[in-house]
Amino acid sequence: MADSVAVEDPKFTLQEVLDTFKSCLSENKEVFLEHYVAGWLGLVRFMNSLGSVFSFIAKDAVNKIQILINHLNGENGAHYVTVQSMVKYELDNQLVDLTKRGSFPESGCRTLLRLHRALRWLELFLERLRTSTEESKTSVMCSEAYNESLSQHHAWIIRKAAGTAFWALPGRATFFDVMNVGTPEQVVAMLGDALPLISEVYQVTEDLYVQNNILDLP
Ligand SMILES: CCCCCCCC/C=C\CCCCCCCC(=O)N[C@@H](COP(=O)(O)O)[C@H](O)/C=C/CCCCCCCCCCCCC
C-alpha cells in the first residue's frame, strides 16, 4: 500500500468503493485492514467531491487512515494484515491505552474504532438513501443517521460543526449523480447489494471489539 494518502483520484466511482469493502472479509470472516483503509479512502474522495465545507471531516478521516497505513507499512506490518491480528498484537503487547489517553494515542485499535463508529453512520445513511424518495432530503437523512450513531461519541462543538456541514449536502439527485453509478434505479439496486456487505464488515468488527472489551477506548 502507498505510504501516504492521495484523495484526488479522478477515476472515482462509488461502485469501486463498495467493491473494496466487499473484498474486506476473508473466508473465515477476518477483516483485511488494507481493504478497509482503501474503502475509507474512496469514501473520503467522494466526500471531497462534494465541496470544501466537508474538509474538516475529511481531514480527520485522512489522519486516521494515515495512522493505519503507517502501521500497515511499518516494521510490525505483518501484525496489521487483519483487524483481528492487529487487536491481538496490540493487546498482547500492551500497545493500547485502555482507560485514559496516554502513551499510545495512535494505536491501531483506537484509531480503527473511530472509523468503525463512522461505518455505522454510513450504514444508516445508505439505508436511508436506498429507501428514500425523490422528495427526501439528504441533509435530513444524514443528520438522522449521525444522531443515531456517531454523534454519541462527539463533543458538542463537533456535533454543531457536523450539523452545519450537513445542510450543505447537495440534493438527492445531485448526490446520486456524483456517485457515478447510473440511473437512480441503478443506484438503489447497487445500495441494496452493498449494504449487507458493509453491515457484515461492521458487525464482525463490532463483535471483535465487544469480545475484547475495547469499544470505549479513549
Ligand atoms: C453513497 C453515499 C456515500 C456517502 C459517502 C460518505 C462519505 C463519507 C466519508 C467519510 C466520512 C467521514 C468519517 C469521519 C470519521 C470521524 C472519526 C471521528 O469520529 N473522529 C472524531 C474523534 O476523533 P478523536 O478525537 O477521538 O481522535 C473527531 O473528533 C472528529 C472530527 C471531525 C468531525 C466528524 C464528523 C463526522 C460526520 C460524519 C458524516 C460525514 C458526512 C459526509 C456526507 C457525505
The ligand as a MOL file (V3000), in Angstrom:
LIG
                    3D

  0  0  0     0  0            999 V3000
M  V30 BEGIN CTAB
M  V30 COUNTS 44 43 0 0 0
M  V30 BEGIN ATOM
M  V30 1 C -23.2940 6.5160 -1.1560 0
M  V30 2 C -23.0170 7.6960 -0.4160 0
M  V30 3 C -21.7490 7.6390 0.1580 0
M  V30 4 C -21.6240 8.5580 1.2320 0
M  V30 5 C -20.2480 8.8900 1.3140 0
M  V30 6 C -19.9000 9.4060 2.5860 0
M  V30 7 C -18.5070 9.7360 2.5830 0
M  V30 8 C -18.0630 9.8690 3.9650 0
M  V30 9 C -16.6270 9.8670 4.0610 0
M  V30 10 C -16.0500 9.9780 5.1980 0
M  V30 11 C -16.8460 10.0680 6.4370 0
M  V30 12 C -16.1300 10.7080 7.4730 0
M  V30 13 C -15.6710 9.8100 8.5360 0
M  V30 14 C -15.4040 10.6180 9.7220 0
M  V30 15 C -14.6230 9.8730 10.7320 0
M  V30 16 C -14.7990 10.5480 12.0170 0
M  V30 17 C -13.9770 9.8900 13.0670 0
M  V30 18 C -14.2720 10.5990 14.3680 0
M  V30 19 O -15.2870 10.3280 14.9600 0
M  V30 20 N -13.3850 11.4990 14.7950 0
M  V30 21 C -13.6260 12.2990 15.9680 0
M  V30 22 C -12.9770 11.6830 17.1760 0
M  V30 23 O -11.5960 11.5250 16.9370 0
M  V30 24 P -10.5540 11.5790 18.1450 0
M  V30 25 O -10.5130 12.9930 18.6190 0
M  V30 26 O -11.0570 10.6590 19.2010 0
M  V30 27 O -9.2580 11.1560 17.5400 0
M  V30 28 C -13.1470 13.6960 15.7110 0
M  V30 29 O -13.3370 14.4910 16.8270 0
M  V30 30 C -13.9410 14.1860 14.5470 0
M  V30 31 C -13.7000 15.2490 13.8880 0
M  V30 32 C -14.4060 15.5990 12.5990 0
M  V30 33 C -15.8860 15.5880 12.5810 0
M  V30 34 C -16.5020 14.2840 12.2360 0
M  V30 35 C -17.9490 14.4410 11.8640 0
M  V30 36 C -18.3930 13.1650 11.2560 0
M  V30 37 C -19.6180 13.3220 10.4650 0
M  V30 38 C -19.7850 12.0990 9.5940 0
M  V30 39 C -20.6560 12.3650 8.4850 0
M  V30 40 C -19.9440 12.7770 7.2400 0
M  V30 41 C -20.9100 13.3680 6.2790 0
M  V30 42 C -20.4170 13.3460 4.9000 0
M  V30 43 C -21.5100 13.4630 3.9550 0
M  V30 44 C -21.2760 12.8790 2.6690 0
M  V30 END ATOM
M  V30 BEGIN BOND
M  V30 1 1 1 2
M  V30 2 1 2 3
M  V30 3 1 3 4
M  V30 4 1 4 5
M  V30 5 1 5 6
M  V30 6 1 6 7
M  V30 7 1 7 8
M  V30 8 1 8 9
M  V30 9 2 9 10
M  V30 10 1 10 11
M  V30 11 1 11 12
M  V30 12 1 12 13
M  V30 13 1 13 14
M  V30 14 1 14 15
M  V30 15 1 15 16
M  V30 16 1 16 17
M  V30 17 1 17 18
M  V30 18 2 18 19
M  V30 19 1 18 20
M  V30 20 1 20 21
M  V30 21 1 21 22
M  V30 22 1 21 28
M  V30 23 1 22 23
M  V30 24 1 23 24
M  V30 25 2 24 25
M  V30 26 1 24 26
M  V30 27 1 24 27
M  V30 28 1 28 29
M  V30 29 1 28 30
M  V30 30 2 30 31
M  V30 31 1 31 32
M  V30 32 1 32 33
M  V30 33 1 33 34
M  V30 34 1 34 35
M  V30 35 1 35 36
M  V30 36 1 36 37
M  V30 37 1 37 38
M  V30 38 1 38 39
M  V30 39 1 39 40
M  V30 40 1 40 41
M  V30 41 1 41 42
M  V30 42 1 42 43
M  V30 43 1 43 44
M  V30 END BOND
M  V30 END CTAB
M  END
